[in-house]
Amino acid sequence: MKKKTVGFIPLRKNSKGIPNKNKKKLLGRPLFTWVLAEAIFSKLDFVYVFTDDEEIIDYVNTNFSWSSKVQCIKRSPENAEDTSSTEDAILEFCDSVNLEFDIFCLLQATSPLTKKENINEALLKLENADIDSVLSVVKTHRFIWSKEGKSLNYDYKNRPRRQDFEGLLIENGAIYCTNKKGLLESKNRLNGNIATLEMPENSFVEIDSETDWKIIEQLLVSNFKLNKFAERINYLVLDVDGVFTDGNVHFSKDGELSKVFDMRDGMGLEILRQNNVKVMVMTSENSEVVKQRMKKLKIEDVFLGIKDKYSFLQQIMLDRDISSKEIAYVGDDVNDLSNMLRCGWSLCPNNATKPIKYNADIILNNTSAKGAIREASEFIINYNLRFNGI
């Protein structure tokens, strides 16, 4: 019988080093969603977010309702203090779920470089009958000294070359997996025969300070760009406000009245469809005006009220067997940034925000609601000519 595996992400409302750290936007996404999304797309059967923060609970329930894996459990105030240990939270969680699991996997939101492949590898190691728990580590080739001036991991009189130095394995605080029996008996995330899971050296950084935050942000950007490749563009994903529209909204006492669209954009999208490029629209707003405009443009894939666009697009790619390499993405603000970094091509209107313009592959000459989408459409058609006959 297959063992039931659960992921556990503990989050506290109040953090001292970085206020509201778990909800702070990292490349346009709340910090905790980076590891949550990887857990969802891993081989874990269920993922539990354990928190005392009602805003996080509301966010997860609203924006991850597309996944049957995810569930939030309210964390007690006494287990969410500065002095509360993670083990205390784990044991409270075990009581909450009536121990309906076989394998427990602790995941830390402060390690946003964790990937689903790392989680899957940890679960695979636990299939070995001789292994009771697994922790993630990184290898360092640093030379360690005590405060008394003693070299701890090498002989300073015979200093080894880096390539001849085995190095040390250090916890990176990202993943801890164990079986239920060992967890309950030891009341500890690690117990029995412990195996290590080596992760890339850059995953050593955990977010505990503003400096850590900046380092992680640059590491994420760098990782995306190193893994970014383009193929024929078969899909165009568009934001709405600031891309289709100029970002202005007219309101009355009854709510949203109107937005301004450019008719030339509609013609550009029609030409794209004639050239077998599928158009999707994804926006964080839930607008009836947008809904009606997209209906007029005959765009079928219109996704409204999507806050975490990165996770949602990942689910679409899995469901439809789409590669990020065949997607062009047009956005204008930071909530589009993570998707723009991973898609084959990223474009932005000339009046996009600075972070977007800095990271976009192409900054269009035209501004939003003044021909930017038409220009992007023409680029895609011309770019795809190189794939004719392949």
N, C-alpha and C positions, 0 to 999 in steps of 0.2 A: 504494500500500500504506500502511495506517495505521501511523504511527510508534508505537513502543513507549515509553511514558512511565513513569518510576519516581520515586517519592517517597523521600527519604532523610532520616531523623530520627536525628541523632547524639546519643547520651546518654552521659555519664560517671557512674560510680558515685560518685566523691567530688567534692563541690562545697564550696567554702570559704565563699562568702557566706551561703548557706542550706544547712545540712547536709541531705543526702539530698533536695535540692530537687526532682529529677525525680519522686520517689515521694511527695512531700508532697501531702496532700489539699487540693485547691482546690475548694470547694463540694462536698466529698464524693468527688471523683475525683482520682486521681493526676495531677499536673500534665501529664505527657507525653501522657496520653490525650486531652486537649482537641484538640491538633493532630492526633494519630493518627486520631481519629474523623473529623475533617473531611477528612483525606487519603483515608480509606477511602471516604467518600461522594462524593468528587470524581471527576473523569474520569481520574485517574491509573490506570494499568493494574495497577501493583504498588506496595506501600509496604514499605520496609525499615527496621526499627529496628536501628540499629548501636550496640551497647553492650557494655561489659565487666561489666555488672551482671546477675548470674544471677537475682536476684529479679525484675527487669524482664522478662527473657526468660521466666521461668516464668509471670509474670502475663499477658504477651501470649499465650503459647501456650495458656494455660488459658481466658482470658476473651475472646479474639478468634478462637477457633477457628471461629466461625460465618462468618468472612470469609476467602475464598480469596485475597484480595489481600495479606494481611500475612505477612511473614516476618522472623524475627530472625536477625541475623548477629553472631557474637561479635567484639568489638573487641579488638585486641591490647593488652596492658598498656602497651607503649611508646607507643601512640597514644592513651592515656587519661590522660596526665599533665597537670599544670597547664600545662606549657609546650607541650603538643601543639596544633597548629593544626587548624582544621576542614578546611583543604585536605589535610593529611596523612591525616586520617580518610577524606576523599572518595577519595583515590587508593588507599588500602588497600581500600576498599569496591569500587572499580572492578576491582581484581585479583580480589576474592572472587567477583564475579558474572560473570566472564569477558566483561564488556562487552556483555551481552545487553540493550541498551537503545539508544534513539535520543535521547530527551530526559531530562535529569536535573533533578530539582527538589529543592533543599535546603530543608527546613522546620525551623524552630527551635521546640523545646518551650517556650522562654522567652517565646514570643509566642502565648499561648492565645486571643487574640482573632481569630486567623486563621480565616477561614471557607472552606468549600469553594468558594464563588463566587469568592473571591480567587484560589485555586489554579487554577480553571478559566479565569479571565481571563488569568492569566500564560501558561498553555498555549496559549490562543487567540492571544496576541500572537506567540508563537514560530512560528505557522504562516505568518507573513509572511516571505518569503524573504530580506528585507533585514535581519531581526533575528536576532542570534546569541545574545543572552542578555537576561534580564529580571530586574529587582530591584524589590522593593516599597518604596514611599516614603510619607511623609505630608507634607502641605503645612503649613508653619508661617508665621505672620505676625509672628514675633518679630524684633526688630532685633538684629543680631549685631555684637559688638565684639571687637577683639583685645585682648590683655593690655597692649599699648602704648597703648591708648586711641584706636584708630582704628575708625571705623564702617565695617563691611565690606559691608553690603548696602543702605545707604540714605545719603542726605545729611542729616545731623542738622540742618543749617541750613534745610532745606526738608522738615521732617518730614511724610511723607504720612499721609493718613487710612487706616485699616485697609482700607476698601472700595476704595481706590485703589492699594493696595500688593499687588503680585503675589505676594510671599512667596518662600519657599525650599522646595525639596524635600529632605527628609532621609531617609536610610535608617532603616527601623524594624526591620531585622534579621529579618523574618518569612519572606520567600520569595525564593529565588534560583533561576532556571531557565536552563538552557543546553543546547546540543546536544552530543552526545558528541564530535564532532570538535574543537570549540572547547575543551571541557573538558580533553581529553587533550593538546592542543598547548600550551595556556597553563598547564595545571596550576592553574587558578584558576576559582572559581565564576562569575566574570564575564569576558567576553572579546568581542572583535569589536565589532559594532554593538549598543549596549546600549539597551534601552527601559525605561521606568519604568512601574510599576503603582501607581497612587495608591490607598491605603487610607484609611479614616477616621482622623481626627486622633487619636482616643483609642487607636489601635493603636500609637502611638509608644512607649508604655511597655513595656519589656522587664523581665522579672523577674531582677534581680541582687541585690536586697536585700529585707529584711523590709518596708520602706516600699513598694517596688514591688509586693510581694505584696498588701498591703492595698489599694493603689490598684486593681490588676487585679481583685481580688475584688469590690470595689464596682462597678467598671465592668461586669463580667459580670452581676451582679445587676440593675443598672440597665438593661442591654441586654435582658435577659429580660423585665423588667417592661414596658418600652416596647413590646415586640413581642407582648405577651400579650393574646389575645382569646378570648372564649368563644362557643361555639355550643351547639346541643342536645347534651347529654351522651349519647353512644352507647357509651362504653367507660368502665369503672371499673377502674383498676389499683391493686392492693393489695399493700403489704408484709405480712409475716407477724409476725415477732417485734416486739412493741411496738405492733401494730395488731390482728391477730387474737388474739394472746396478750398476757399482761401482761409479757412479756419474761423471765419466769423459766423455767428448764429444769431438770427433774429428771434427774440422772445416776446411773448405777451403774457398777461396774467394767467393764461391757460397753458403756458408752456412753449415749446419750440414752434416757431412759425415757418421759417424758411432757411435754406442754405443756397449758396450760389454755386452752380455747376457750369462747366464749359462744354458747349455742344461739340466742339472739335474733338474732345476726349472720347465722346461716344462713338464718333466715326472711326477713330483710331482703334478702339476695342472691337468694333465690327470687322475691321480689316484683319485684326489678329485672329478672330474666330475663323475667318475664311482661310487663314494660313495654319489652321490646326493648333492654335495656342489657346489653352483653356484659361479662362479668367476667373479668379476668386477675389472676393472682397471680404476683408476682416477688419472690424472696428470695435473699439472698446465701448462705443456709445450704442444705445438701443433706440434708434431713431426711426420713426414712421416715415419721415421725409426721405431718409436714405433708402428705406425699404421700397418706397414707391419709385424712387429714381432708378434703382437697380432693376426693378421689374420692367420699367420702361426700356432700359438698356438690354433686357433679356439675359441678364447675368443670373445664372441659377444658383451658383455657390456663393451665397451671401450670409456671412456669420456676424451677427450683431451681439453686442454686450460681452465681447471676449477680452478679458483683462490680461490673462496670461497667454498671449498669442504664440509664444514659443512652444509651450506644451501642447496647445491645441493643434498647431500646425504639425507637430511631430505625430500626433494621433492620426491626422488626416493622411500623412505620408505613409504610415504603417497600414492603414485601412485600404489605401488605394495603390500601394506598392510604388510610391513616388520617391525618387531620390532628390535630395536637396540640390544636387548638381544641375538638375533640369528646371529649377525654379528661379525666376527673376522676381525680386521683391522691391516695391516702391513704398518708402515710408518717409516721415518727416520729423519724428520726435523719438525720445529715448525708449518709449514702449515698443518701438519697432526695431531697436538696435540689435538685440540678440538674434532675431530672425535674419536681419540684413547681413550680419556677420557670417552666418552659416550657409546662406543660399548661394547658388552658383553666381548670380549677379545681383548687386544691390544698386539701386538708383534712388535719387532724391530730387525734389524740386529745388530750384535755385534759392528759395526762401526757407529752406529747412533749417532746423536748429544746428548750432555749431558742432555738437558731438556727432550728429548724423552726417553732416557734410565732411567731417574729418575722416569718418570710417567708410563712407559710401564708395563703391567702385566708380560710379559715374554721377557727377553733379550736373543735372540737366540745365540747359540754358533758360528754359521757361520756368515760371513760378506756378504754384498751385492755382487751379481754377483758371489758368491762362495758358493752357496748352502743354503742361508738363506731361500728362498721361499720353497725349498724342505723340509727343516727342519720344517718350519711352517706347511706345508701340512701334514707331518707325525704326528705332534702334534695334529692337528685337527682330523685326522682319529682315533687316539688312544683315544682322548678325547670323541669323539662321540660314542665310544663303550659303554659307560655307559648308553646311551639312547636307546640301542637296546631292543626291546620288549616293549617299552613304548607306 
